[in-house]
Amino acid sequence: MQRQVPIREVNQHLSRYIEIAEQGEEVIITRRGRPVARLSAVKPERELSKAQEDALTRSLARMREGYDLGEWTFDRDELHER
């Protein structure tokens, strides 16, 4: 749903229109009857699934342990120093 509101009204009652946007309604801000801006909620960041969290945990642990290449072992920090 969309609501058109004059800029003066938004300026006077910004908190109210932010709450409206947080609830999912889009607020179109107008100046002299013409749309000039859009106020809408920020989409939440994507959350990782359990499998993705587990894979990330394993990868981070492996990076902390370092990588063994026979005679030469390096970790993430040493790799980035080169």
Secondary structure, DSSP 4 states (H G I P E B T S, - for coil): -EEEEEHHHHHHTHHHHHHHHHTT-EEEEEETTEEEEEE-PPPPPPPPPHHHHHHHHHHHHHHHH-EEETTEEE-HHHHHH-
